[in-house]
Amino acid sequence: MAQERDEEQDRLEQVKVGRRGLLQGAGLGAALSLLGTLGTGAGGLISTAQAAESAFPNHKKWKIVFVNHVTTNPFFVPTQYGIQDACSLLDMDYQWTGSATSDAGEMVRAVNAAIAAKADAIAVPIVDPTAFDKPIQAALDAGIPVFAYNADAPRGKSNPRLAYIGQDLYLSGYQMGQRIVSLIDSGLVGLFIATPGQLNIQPRLDGASEAIKKSGKNIQIQTIATGATVNEELSKIKAFYLGHQDLKGMFAVDAGSTQGIAEVMKENNLPSKGVHGGGFDLLPTTVQLIHDGFLDFTIDQQPYVQGFYTVMQAFVTLASGGLVGPADVNTGLKFVTKDTVEPYLNTSTRYEGKSTKAQILQMRGPIK
């Protein structure tokens, strides 16, 4: 009996070592094999051979091509970390390509190039209502699964992509509009958008405008196009404020414009003048200036999982021969305010794009 207890203790220690290895980046197959030593069967244990049989069989190192509309925008840093982590976990490869300036034609050419190169899967934000219909259908006809991430075809319009992984964009804008009318009773409000008409952000602007109008408050909306680069956005926001210093609020529907608003709010100490501001996403400057009281809120749409879940969907689709996998994933809507910003400010992780280090974080108590 003592020998049996010793053998069981050895197996449990092996499991503990395996768990530590998984958290520290051990190979997936080895980690699954070690974790599998504890499970069902006689005495609650199964053999490592049985565990190995339950893991995914060997497969081609599938490559997924991510076409993007603003390839150098800092918003997509955590998205790329999510892609990298999922590819590492699932033994896949990826390419990051597309346009740096939201040029739909350039993006379509990148999709066509991925088809010609025989990519195993393609992911693309559908930022134009019609430009991606034919190339996506061509990819599907070639047996290449295609997923939309971050931006999807307009509501009610059919696009052949298999699934959408991203935020409900119109709803997020509508809820931002409701937050705006809770802060402002009347006066001029500037709504800033990097690239009007593009489907990753235009639905947010539409939702915000609708919520403000439905409130019945005497709020005058003015929409301002800021551009596709952070420096350009900041310049446009500064210029608008200088020409409309009687405004009551500035709000944005994209990450770069939100950061620009935060900087202008700080530079002119606008909260002390009764001006409110807010927007989307978690660029480091935005997070810091929420903490410092210069911005009322930002909305987190979790860019990390927009990359991670897209890779996982592609993997399951490919591994199952297309039988299972494609499913829409709403990556969420979370208001971040001065009361809830502390963890974002004081934690540097790949999940928010502020660190290159892979790490497992401990829960900090109640989830807000």
N, C-alpha and C positions, 0 to 999 in steps of 0.2 A: 504493500500500500504506500509505504514511504517513497518507493521508487516511482510509482505512478504519479504521486503528488509532485515529485521533483520534475518529472517529464512534463506535466501540465504547466508547472511554473515556468519551465524553459520556453514552452510554446507561447505563454502569455508575455514573457519578456521579449520574444521575437516580434510579437504583434506590436508592442510598445515601440520597439526600435523602428519597425516598419512605418508606424504612424509618424514618428519624428522625421523619418526620411522623406515621406510624402510632403510634409509641411516645409521641408527644406529644399524641395525641388528634385527629389529622387525620380527615377524613371517611372512612368505610369504603370507599365507591366509589372515591374518588380514590386512597386508599392501595393498594387492590387493583389498580387500573389501573397504578400506578407499579411495584408489585412484579411485575406481570405482564410487564414488559419483559424480565425475565430468565427463561428457561424453555426449552422444547423448540423445535425448528425449526432453520432454517439458522444455523449457528454458535452454537447454543444460545440464540438470541434469538427472541422473538415480538413482534409489534407490540402497541401499546397498544390498538388496536381489537380484536384477538383476545382480549386479556386482559379487556376490558370485556364481551365476549360471554360469558365464562365466569363472571362475577359474577352474583348474584341479580338477576332482573329487578325493575323498579319494582313496588312492592306497596302496598296499603293500610297505613296506620300502625296495625297491629293493637294492640289494648289487652288486656292480661291483668290480671285483678283478683285480687290476693292477699288472701284472707281469712285472718286470723290470730287466734289464741286469746288472746294477751297483747300487744296492739299496741304498748304502750309499754315492754315489757321490754327491757333493754339487750342481752340475748342476740341479738335480731334486728336490731341495728344493722348488723352486717356482712352479714346476709341482704339488707337493703334496699340496701346498696351493691352487692351482687352483682346484684340486680335492675336497679338503675340502670345499671350498666356493661353488662350484656347488652342492655338496651333501647337504649342509646346505640349499641352496636355493630351491632345488627340493625334499627335504625330502628323501634322499637316504643314503646309507651306502657304505663303501669301505674297501678294504684290500690292503695293499702294501706289495708285496712279490716278490720272484724271486732269483736272484743271485747277489752276491757282486763282482764277478770277471768275468763277461761276459761268464759264462759257459752255453752254449745253452742247454745241457742236464739237468742241474738244472732248467732252465727256463721251459723246456718242462714238467718236473715233477710237477712244480708249476701250469701249465695250467691243467694238468690231475687231480691234487688235487682239483682245482677249479671246474672242471666238476663233480667230485665225490661228492663234497660238495653242488652241485646244486646251484652254483652261478647264479645270474640273468643275468649277462653280464661279459665279460672278455675283458681286453685291454692288448696288448702285443707288444713290439717293435720286428719286424721281423728282427732280426740281423743275421740270418742264412738263406741261400737261399732255403733250403729244410726241415730243422728240424721241422718247425712249421706247415707244410702242413697237416699232419694227425691229430695232436691234435686239430687244428682249425676246421677241417672238423668234427671231433668227437663232438666238442662243438656245432656246428651248427646243427648236426644231433640230438642232445639232446635238441634243441630248445633254445640254449644259444647264443645270438648275440656276435660276436667277432669283435673288432676294433684294427687296428694297430695304434700305435702312436710313434712318434720320429724316427722310422725306418720302412721301408716297403720292400716288396719283390722286386727283381730286375726288371728293366724295361723289359717288354715283357714276364715276367714269371707270370703265373696265380697262385694266392693264394686265397683261398676262403674267406679271411677276408672281412667284409662288407664295410669298408671304411678306409682310411688312414688320420690321423690328424698329420701333421708335415710339415717340410720344404722340398722343392724340393732339395734333397741333392746333386745331381750331378750338378744342375745349380748353387747352392750356392758355390760349390767348383770351378766351372768354372769361376764364377765372382771373386772369390778370386784370382785365377790364373791371371786374367786380371789385377787386382790391383797390384799383384806382379810385372808383367812386366812393369807397369807404374812407379814402384819405382826402379827397378834394370835393368841395361843394359846387364851385363855379370857377370860371376863368379859362385861360388858354392852357392847353396841354399839348406838348409835342410828342408825337409817336414816331420813333426812329426805326428805320428798316434798312438793312444793308443793301439788299437787291430786290426791289419791288417786283412782284409777280412770280418769284421763285417759290416753289411749293414747300420748301423747308421752313419758310418764315412767313409768307403771305397769309396762310390760314390763321396764324397767330394774330396778325394785324387785323384781319377781318373779324376775328372773335372778340378782340379787345374793343374795337370800334362799335360792334353790335351791343356789347354789354354796357358801354358808356351811353349809347343812344337810348337803350331800353330803361336806363335809370331815371330818365326824365330830368336830370340835373342840367343846369345851364353851363355845360362844359363845352368849350369850342376845341375841336380836334384839328390839329395840323400835322400832316404826314410829311416826313423828311427822309429822302433817300440819302444814305451815308456812304455807300461804296463797299467793296469787297475786302479792303485791307484795313488793319487797325489804325494806322496813321491817318488814312483818308477819313475814316469814321470820326476820329477825334476832331479833326479840322472842321468837318461839317457841323458837328455838335457845338463846338465853340462859336462858330459863325452864327448859328441859329440863336444861341442864347444872347449874344451881343446885340442882335437885332430885335430881340423880344424879351427884354429884361423884366417885363411885367408878367411873365408866364407863371403858372402855378404848379406845373409838373412836367417832368421829362421821363419818358419810359421807352424802352427798346424791346425789340422782339428777336434780337440776335446777340451773341456773346460779345463781339467787338464793340458794338454800339453801346451795350450796357456798361462795359468798362469805360468807354468814353464819357458817358453820362456821369459815372461815378467820379471821374477825374475833374470834370467841369464843376460838379457839385462841390467838390473839395476846394478847387482853385478859387471859387467865388463865395465860399461859405454859404451856399444857398439854403441849407436847412434853417439857418438863423433868420432867413428872410421868408420862411414859411413855404418854401418850394419843396416838393416831394419828388422822389425818383426811384426807379426800379427797372427790372428787366429779367434777362434770362442768363443762366449758366454760371459757372464757378471759376472764372479766370482769377488768378491770385489777387490782382488789384481790386477786383470786384468784391471778393471775400473780405479783404482787409478794410475796405472803405465802408462795408456794411458794419463791421465791428466798430469802426471809428465813428459811426453815426451819420455818414454822409449819403447813404443810400438806404431806402426803406426795406427793400427786399430784392431777392433774385429767385428764379425758379430753376430747380435742378431737374434735368431730364436724363441724367445718368448716362453720359456718353460712353463710359467704359463698357457697360453691358450691351450697348448698340453694336460694338465690335464683337464681344465675347459670345453673345447669344446668336449672332449671325453665323459665326464659324460653327457653333454647335449644331445649328439647324442644317447647315450645309453638310456636316459630317454625318448626321443621322440620315439625311436624305440619300447621300451617296452610299452609306453602309447598308441601307435597306433596299437599295436598287430603286428608290423612289416610292416605296410602299408607304413609308411614314416620314414625318419630319416637318414639312412646311406648315407653319401655324403663325398667325399674327401674334406679336408680343408688344404690349404697351409698356414702355420703359418708365412710365410714371411721371408724376407731377408733384413736386415737393417745394413749398415756399420756405426759403431760408431767410431769416430775419436776424436782428441783433440778438434776440433771445436764444436762437438755435445755431448761430454761426460758429460757436467756439470749437467744436470738433473739426470743422472744415479748416479752420485757421491754424490749429495747433497739431494737426496730423498731416504728415507728408507721405503720400502713398501714390502708387500707380493708379489707384482707383479714381483719383481726381486729377491725375497728371502732374503731380508736384514732385515725384520721386521716380527714379528708375529701378528702385529696389523692390524685388518681390518679397512680400511679407504677409503673414497672417495676423490680423488685429484681434484683440480681445474686445468683447462687448463691454460697453461702458455703463450699463445699467438700463433703465427704461428707454425704450425706443420711441423717439419723437417723430 
